[in-house]
């Protein structure tokens, strides 16, 4: 009995334990979150991908090549076209993320996207994206020209088709993304009524294909040997094929630019030096420099390569200076 008594006392619950059992447990209080409307606006802005807006600077390409930048009308029209293209791109991102929200939640990185994380409700993303898709072409028809409005409508239709199905079709996915860049370059010229040179279109188109295919190649190289792919279609491409595409595109872009630079339009230059022809050197150096990152498989984010590489930035500044002198006929 003397040995069992202590065991019985130890097993008996204390008065404090009985009180804890009778008291319902407190639920954990979640940490305070940012205001709903403010968080929603931030989420919508993040979903619109501000980092990607640098691509829309291409709208100034044709006016810059024609020397039509330095007027209030041109600056106003180009700023407007830039804003409208940004709105169209944001509409596509919002609708794409709303459509892929369920799949993104199981992805290691995409689950942090505002729509997938629940910061932006799926219906809200659809509503805002749809509103932007309707308002941008409508505003373009009213404020710019019907041609620009038609171009924006075609861009939206093509990009939405890409989100739904075309991104799963070999080669077509490359063509669609490339055409999106080409449409940006065309929009500025159409807004100002500038005739677009065939060599300008070839250079811009194949330059875009070079960057797009280099991006795909870098993604394929980085995912080699890893489980899962950021793009399902990458498993169907081979790195050898993607390398062939970006090398071919780089060659055609260089050839197109050289023919464009050599084209005088019947009017010989009267400046100190043939700056237009000399700009070919800077353009070729820029292609070769970017190809270094493509070859290493580190060109997965073109905007990072362009903005962070100091040598490429210097080459770009030299090219801009040369072409500016050519336009000014100095």
C-alpha positions as CSV (number, residue, x, y, z in Angstrom):
1,X,0.0,0.0,0.0
2,X,2.8,2.4,0.9
3,X,4.3,2.0,-2.7
4,X,1.0,2.5,-4.5
5,X,-0.2,5.6,-2.6
6,X,2.4,7.9,-4.2
7,X,1.5,6.6,-7.7
8,X,-2.2,7.4,-7.0
9,X,-1.4,10.9,-5.8
10,X,0.8,11.6,-8.8
11,X,-1.9,10.4,-11.2
12,X,-4.5,12.6,-9.6
13,X,-4.9,15.9,-11.4
14,X,-4.1,19.1,-9.5
15,X,-6.6,21.9,-8.9
16,X,-4.8,24.1,-11.4
17,X,-5.0,21.4,-14.1
18,X,-8.7,20.9,-13.4
19,X,-9.3,24.7,-13.9
20,X,-7.3,24.6,-17.2
21,X,-9.5,21.7,-18.4
22,X,-12.7,23.6,-17.5
23,X,-11.5,26.9,-19.2
24,X,-11.8,26.8,-23.0
25,X,-8.5,27.3,-24.8
26,X,-7.8,30.8,-26.2
27,X,-7.6,30.9,-30.0
28,X,-4.5,32.3,-31.5
29,X,-4.9,35.9,-32.6
30,X,-3.6,36.4,-36.1
31,X,-1.1,39.2,-36.6
32,X,-2.6,42.5,-37.6
33,X,-2.8,42.8,-41.4
34,X,-2.7,45.8,-43.6
35,X,-6.0,47.5,-44.5
36,X,-8.1,45.5,-47.0
37,X,-8.4,48.2,-49.7
38,X,-4.8,49.2,-49.5
39,X,-3.6,45.5,-49.6
40,X,-5.9,44.9,-52.6
41,X,-4.5,47.9,-54.5
42,X,-1.0,46.7,-53.8
43,X,-1.9,43.2,-54.9
44,X,-3.4,44.5,-58.2
45,X,-0.3,46.6,-58.8
46,X,2.0,43.6,-58.2
47,X,-0.1,41.4,-60.5
48,X,0.3,44.1,-63.2
49,X,4.0,43.3,-63.1
50,X,5.5,46.9,-63.0
51,X,9.0,45.4,-63.7
52,X,7.8,44.3,-67.1
53,X,6.6,47.8,-68.1
54,X,10.1,48.6,-69.4
55,X,9.2,46.5,-72.5
56,X,6.6,49.2,-73.5
57,X,9.4,51.7,-74.0
58,X,9.6,50.1,-77.5
59,X,6.7,52.4,-78.5
60,X,9.3,55.2,-79.0
61,X,11.5,53.0,-81.4
62,X,10.0,54.1,-84.7
63,X,9.5,57.8,-83.9
64,X,13.1,57.9,-82.5
65,X,14.4,56.2,-85.7
66,X,12.6,58.8,-87.8
67,X,13.7,61.8,-85.6
68,X,10.1,62.6,-84.6
69,X,10.5,62.7,-80.8
70,X,11.0,66.4,-80.1
71,X,7.6,67.9,-80.2
72,X,4.8,68.3,-77.7
73,X,2.4,66.4,-79.9
74,X,4.8,63.4,-80.3
75,X,5.7,63.3,-76.6
76,X,2.0,63.4,-75.6
77,X,1.0,60.7,-78.1
78,X,3.8,58.4,-77.2
79,X,3.2,58.8,-73.4
80,X,-0.5,57.9,-74.1
81,X,0.4,54.9,-76.2
82,X,2.8,53.7,-73.5
83,X,0.1,54.0,-70.9
84,X,-2.4,52.2,-73.1
85,X,-0.1,49.3,-73.8
86,X,0.7,49.1,-70.1
87,X,-3.0,48.8,-69.4
88,X,-3.4,46.1,-72.0
89,X,-0.5,44.1,-70.6
90,X,-1.8,44.5,-67.1
91,X,-5.2,43.2,-68.3
92,X,-3.6,40.1,-69.7
93,X,-1.5,39.5,-66.5
94,X,-4.6,39.9,-64.3
95,X,-6.8,37.5,-66.4
96,X,-3.9,35.0,-66.7
97,X,-3.2,34.9,-62.9
98,X,-7.0,34.6,-62.2
99,X,-7.3,31.7,-64.6
100,X,-4.2,29.9,-63.2
101,X,-4.8,30.7,-59.6
102,X,-5.6,27.1,-58.6
103,X,-2.5,25.7,-60.4
104,X,-0.3,28.5,-59.0
105,X,-1.1,27.6,-55.4
106,X,0.7,24.3,-55.8
107,X,3.8,25.9,-57.4
108,X,6.8,26.7,-55.1
109,X,7.1,30.3,-56.3
110,X,4.0,31.2,-58.1
111,X,1.9,30.6,-55.0
112,X,3.2,33.9,-53.7
113,X,1.4,35.8,-56.5
114,X,-1.3,38.0,-55.1
115,X,-4.2,36.2,-56.8
116,X,-2.9,32.7,-55.8
117,X,-2.2,33.9,-52.3
118,X,-5.7,35.3,-51.8
119,X,-4.6,38.9,-51.6
120,X,-6.6,39.6,-54.8
121,X,-9.8,37.6,-55.1
122,X,-10.2,35.8,-58.4
123,X,-13.4,37.6,-59.3
124,X,-11.8,41.0,-58.7
125,X,-8.8,40.1,-60.9
126,X,-11.2,39.0,-63.7
127,X,-13.2,42.2,-63.3
128,X,-10.3,44.6,-63.3
129,X,-8.5,42.8,-66.1
130,X,-11.7,42.8,-68.2
131,X,-12.3,46.4,-67.5
132,X,-8.8,47.4,-68.6
133,X,-9.1,45.2,-71.7
134,X,-12.2,47.1,-72.8
135,X,-11.2,50.6,-71.7
136,X,-7.7,50.6,-73.3
137,X,-8.7,50.1,-77.0
138,X,-11.7,52.4,-76.5
139,X,-9.5,55.2,-75.1
140,X,-7.0,54.6,-78.0
141,X,-9.8,55.0,-80.6
142,X,-10.8,58.2,-78.9
143,X,-7.4,59.7,-78.1
144,X,-5.1,58.4,-80.7
145,X,-6.3,56.7,-83.9
146,X,-8.5,53.7,-85.0
147,X,-5.3,52.0,-86.3
148,X,-3.7,52.0,-82.8
149,X,-7.0,50.9,-81.3
150,X,-7.1,48.0,-83.7
151,X,-3.5,47.1,-82.9
152,X,-4.3,47.0,-79.2
153,X,-7.3,44.9,-79.8
154,X,-5.3,42.4,-81.8
155,X,-2.6,42.4,-79.1
156,X,-5.2,41.6,-76.4
157,X,-6.8,38.9,-78.5
158,X,-3.5,37.3,-79.3
159,X,-2.2,37.4,-75.7
160,X,-5.4,36.1,-74.2
161,X,-5.3,33.2,-76.8
162,X,-1.7,32.6,-75.7
163,X,-2.8,32.4,-72.0
164,X,-5.6,29.9,-72.9
165,X,-3.9,27.6,-75.3
166,X,-1.2,29.0,-77.6
167,X,1.5,28.9,-74.9
168,X,1.2,25.1,-75.1
169,X,2.0,25.0,-78.8
170,X,5.6,24.5,-79.9
171,X,7.1,27.3,-81.9
172,X,3.8,29.2,-81.9
173,X,4.5,30.3,-78.3
174,X,7.8,31.9,-79.5
175,X,6.0,33.6,-82.4
176,X,3.3,35.1,-80.2
177,X,5.6,36.6,-77.7
178,X,7.8,37.9,-80.4
179,X,4.9,39.5,-82.2
180,X,3.9,41.2,-78.9
181,X,7.3,43.0,-78.9
182,X,6.9,43.9,-82.6
183,X,3.4,45.3,-82.0
184,X,4.9,47.6,-79.3
185,X,7.5,48.9,-81.8
186,X,4.8,49.5,-84.4
187,X,2.4,51.3,-82.1
188,X,4.4,54.5,-81.8
189,X,4.9,54.8,-85.5
190,X,1.2,54.2,-86.2
191,X,0.2,56.8,-83.6
192,X,2.3,59.5,-85.3
193,X,1.6,58.3,-88.9
194,X,5.2,57.4,-89.5
195,X,5.9,54.9,-92.4
196,X,7.6,51.8,-91.0
197,X,10.7,50.6,-92.9
198,X,10.8,46.9,-93.8
199,X,14.3,46.7,-92.4
200,X,13.1,48.3,-89.1
201,X,10.4,45.7,-88.8
202,X,12.8,42.8,-89.6
203,X,15.4,44.1,-87.1
204,X,12.8,44.6,-84.4
205,X,11.1,41.3,-85.0
206,X,14.2,39.1,-85.1
207,X,15.8,41.1,-82.3
208,X,12.8,40.3,-80.1
209,X,12.9,36.6,-81.2
210,X,16.6,36.6,-80.2
211,X,15.8,37.7,-76.7
212,X,12.7,35.5,-76.3
213,X,14.4,32.4,-77.5
214,X,17.5,33.2,-75.4
215,X,15.2,33.5,-72.3
216,X,13.6,30.1,-73.1
217,X,17.1,28.6,-73.6
218,X,18.2,30.0,-70.3
219,X,15.2,28.6,-68.5
220,X,15.7,25.2,-70.2
221,X,19.4,25.1,-69.1
222,X,18.6,26.1,-65.5
223,X,15.8,23.5,-65.1
224,X,18.0,20.7,-66.6
225,X,18.2,17.9,-64.0
226,X,15.6,19.5,-61.8
227,X,12.2,18.1,-61.1
228,X,9.4,20.2,-62.6
229,X,9.5,23.1,-65.0
230,X,8.4,26.6,-64.8
231,X,6.9,26.2,-68.2
232,X,5.5,22.8,-69.2
233,X,6.4,23.5,-72.8
234,X,10.1,23.6,-72.0
235,X,10.1,19.8,-71.5
236,X,9.3,19.5,-75.2
237,X,12.0,21.9,-76.5
238,X,15.6,20.8,-76.6
239,X,18.4,23.1,-75.6
240,X,20.0,22.5,-79.0
241,X,16.9,23.7,-80.8
242,X,16.5,26.8,-78.7
243,X,20.2,27.6,-79.1
244,X,19.7,27.3,-82.9
245,X,16.7,29.7,-82.8
246,X,18.5,32.4,-80.8
247,X,21.6,32.2,-82.9
248,X,19.5,32.3,-86.2
249,X,17.5,35.3,-84.8
250,X,20.7,37.1,-83.8
251,X,22.2,36.7,-87.3
252,X,19.1,37.9,-89.1
253,X,18.7,40.9,-86.7
254,X,22.3,42.0,-87.3
255,X,21.8,41.6,-91.1
256,X,18.5,43.5,-91.0
257,X,20.1,46.3,-89.0
258,X,23.1,46.6,-91.3
259,X,20.8,46.9,-94.3
260,X,18.6,49.4,-92.5
261,X,21.7,51.5,-91.5
262,X,23.1,51.4,-95.1
263,X,19.8,52.5,-96.6
264,X,20.1,56.3,-97.2
265,X,16.7,56.7,-98.8
266,X,18.3,58.5,-101.8
267,X,19.7,61.3,-99.6
268,X,23.4,61.0,-98.7
269,X,24.4,62.1,-95.2
270,X,25.9,65.6,-94.8
271,X,27.2,65.2,-91.3
272,X,30.8,65.1,-90.0
273,X,30.8,61.3,-89.9
274,X,28.4,58.6,-91.2
275,X,27.0,58.0,-87.8
276,X,24.2,55.8,-89.0
277,X,26.6,53.4,-90.6
278,X,29.0,53.6,-87.6
279,X,26.1,52.6,-85.3
280,X,26.3,49.2,-86.8
281,X,29.4,48.5,-84.7
282,X,27.6,49.3,-81.4
283,X,24.6,47.3,-82.4
284,X,26.7,44.2,-83.2
285,X,28.6,44.6,-80.0
286,X,25.3,44.8,-78.0
287,X,24.1,41.5,-79.7
288,X,27.4,39.8,-79.0
289,X,27.4,41.0,-75.4
290,X,23.9,39.8,-74.8
291,X,24.8,36.5,-76.4
292,X,27.4,35.9,-73.6
293,X,24.5,35.7,-71.1
294,X,22.4,33.6,-73.4
295,X,25.2,31.2,-73.9
296,X,25.7,30.9,-70.2
297,X,22.0,30.3,-69.7
298,X,21.6,33.4,-67.5
299,X,19.4,35.4,-69.8
300,X,16.2,34.2,-68.2
301,X,15.2,37.8,-67.3
302,X,16.0,40.1,-70.2
303,X,15.2,43.2,-68.3
304,X,17.7,42.3,-65.6
305,X,20.4,41.7,-68.2
306,X,19.8,45.0,-69.9
307,X,19.5,47.0,-66.7
308,X,22.3,45.4,-64.6
309,X,25.1,44.7,-67.0
310,X,27.3,47.8,-67.0
311,X,29.2,47.0,-70.3
312,X,25.9,46.5,-72.1
313,X,24.6,49.7,-70.7
314,X,27.6,51.6,-72.0
315,X,27.3,50.0,-75.4
316,X,23.6,51.0,-75.5
317,X,24.5,54.6,-74.6
318,X,27.1,54.7,-77.4
319,X,24.6,53.3,-79.8
320,X,22.0,55.9,-78.8
321,X,24.5,58.7,-79.2
322,X,25.5,57.6,-82.6
323,X,22.0,57.1,-83.9
324,X,21.0,60.4,-82.3
325,X,23.8,62.2,-84.2
326,X,22.6,60.4,-87.4
327,X,19.1,61.6,-86.9
328,X,20.2,65.1,-86.2
329,X,22.5,64.9,-89.3
330,X,25.4,66.4,-87.2
